[in-house]
């Protein structure tokens, strides 16, 4: 799972971007779980299941002339708590 935020590059043609988005479909291996537009029109954010870095690259490459992306892997908080507990226990064992 990946979370991403994006913002339009200065002086980008948002009309061209809208036309492109209406004709676009996400590539195989990139499935939106949610996609939201900022209310100020300056960008948005999304959550997507991504099978590979190549799928994420293909999904964003169509937009890099208009949009700057920040994409990070994310995990469920309960899974993160379990991993954090394991890592902290290891740190304590070697400290």
C-alpha positions in Angstrom: 0.0 0.0 0.0 1.3 3.5 -0.9 0.1 6.9 0.1 0.8 9.8 -2.2 0.3 13.5 -2.2 0.7 15.7 -5.3 0.7 19.4 -6.2 0.6 21.1 -9.5 3.8 22.5 -10.8 3.9 26.3 -11.1 2.4 27.5 -14.4 1.1 24.0 -15.3 -1.9 23.9 -17.6 -4.6 22.4 -15.4 -7.1 22.3 -18.3 -4.7 20.0 -20.2 -4.2 17.9 -17.0 -8.0 17.5 -16.6 -8.4 16.4 -20.3 -5.5 14.0 -19.8 -7.0 12.6 -16.6 -10.4 12.0 -18.2 -8.7 9.9 -20.9 -6.3 8.0 -18.5 -6.6 4.7 -16.8 -4.3 3.4 -14.0 -1.9 0.7 -15.2 -2.1 -2.9 -14.2 -0.8 -3.3 -10.7 -1.9 0.1 -9.5 -5.3 0.2 -7.8 -6.7 3.3 -6.2 -8.2 2.7 -2.8 -9.1 6.3 -2.4 -8.3 9.5 -4.3 -9.1 13.0 -3.1 -8.7 16.5 -4.6 -7.7 19.4 -2.3 -10.5 21.9 -2.0 -8.2 24.7 -3.0 -7.5 23.0 -6.3 -3.7 22.9 -5.8 -3.3 19.1 -5.7 -4.6 16.1 -3.9 -3.8 12.8 -2.2 -4.4 9.1 -2.8 -4.0 5.7 -1.3 -3.2 2.9 -3.7 -2.4 -0.8 -3.7 0.8 -1.0 -5.8 2.3 -4.3 -7.0 5.7 -2.9 -8.0 7.8 0.2 -8.3 7.4 -0.1 -12.0 3.6 0.2 -11.6 3.9 3.3 -9.5 6.3 4.8 -12.0 4.0 4.1 -14.9 1.1 5.6 -13.0 2.9 8.8 -12.2 5.1 9.2 -15.4 2.1 10.4 -17.4 1.9 13.4 -15.1 5.4 14.5 -14.1 5.4 17.5 -16.6 2.4 18.9 -14.7 2.5 17.4 -11.2 5.1 16.9 -8.4 4.5 13.7 -6.4 5.5 12.5 -2.9 4.8 8.8 -2.6 5.6 6.6 0.5 4.8 3.0 1.5 2.3 2.7 4.3 1.0 -0.1 6.5 -1.9 -0.6 8.9 -1.2 0.9 12.3 -1.7 -2.4 14.2 1.0 -4.0 12.0 3.3 -1.0 12.5 2.8 -1.4 16.3 3.8 -5.0 16.2 6.9 -4.2 14.1 7.8 -1.3 16.4 7.6 -3.5 19.4 9.8 -6.2 17.8 12.4 -3.6 16.8 12.4 -1.8 20.2 12.8 -5.2 22.0 15.8 -5.9 19.8 17.3 -2.5 20.5 16.9 -3.0 24.2 18.6 -6.4 23.9 21.7 -5.0 22.4 21.9 -1.7 24.4 
